[in-house]
């Protein structure tokens, strides 16, 4: 059962098992924004967007998903971490985030079968061949290379000066594809049982901790209800990673932190109830999904979550943490917002264009 802990206030600091301390309970969620260079180099727009959030008092500022292999690119203008050639931008970014007293964390990513054909050479890859996307199955040697490239990217982040990394195992990308019985039909050590389907993530986590040491902040993102992931199985996998003692934080992307499970079999309690039932031990928990007001921030903390991951609220207000801490009745600006508002809040032109994909977010 979940352990009882004092309920934190949004402004309270939080120290992770690795020794790193967040100055408050706000993390900028990792968000697709399409505004870096096509070869993965950091752009000035991406730099401005992220450092403005650090300046706005986010205790932890996380990058967008950054691909660990060129063939794992998931969207145009994606930040990359697959090569030492990209280190200069990352050194600049990590140092600037930290200069505002925020922890600098990069999210490690590979899109797998969700890599658009036009952005990569050859077919996208997947645990098993996928006719819908034209993805081919990874060979066993390629699975091992993928593992090693995730680990190498984490080492690269440490060299760049980041406080830590988050491994992206959510939202139907390649590590989630390994977890899902819908996309993983392998018959080797990486398919079949849930232990085998989680093996790749476990080996990545093991390798990062071994290579980067106990003082490097290490998190994992999972999504309990997407891409063929079973909620109860995901909670069991989550507990296994907690029990390993290797993680500092577990980041569960719920899309809506206050909803009931989509599967009627599990709908007798909220998604948040499943998360807070975890025996978190020394691992700090965060969730993301429709946390846009001060009262919603406090409700999530009251439920037993250690810190909040803010997405849309952080897009709308670069200083979302300051506003919530100052005003317990704060609510994010009503949607839709103007392009001028988003530009003033530090989004680049490409990010504003991307946000038009979200119905009702940007006014005409």
Secondary structure by P-SEA (a helix, b strand, c coil): cbbbbccccccbbbbccccccccccccccccccccccccccccaaaaaaaaaaaaacccbbbcccccccccccccccccccccccaaaaaaaaaaaaaaacbbbbbbbbbbcccccccccccbbbcccccccccbbbbcaaaaaaaaaaaaaaaaaaaaacccccccccccccaaaaaaccccccccccccccccccaaaaaaaaaaaaaaaccccccbbbbbcccccccaaaaaaaaaaaaacccccbbbbbcccccccccccccccccaaaaaaacccccbbbbbbcccccaaaaaaaaaacccbbbbccccccccaaaaaaaaccccccccccccaaaaaaacccaaaaaaaccccccccc
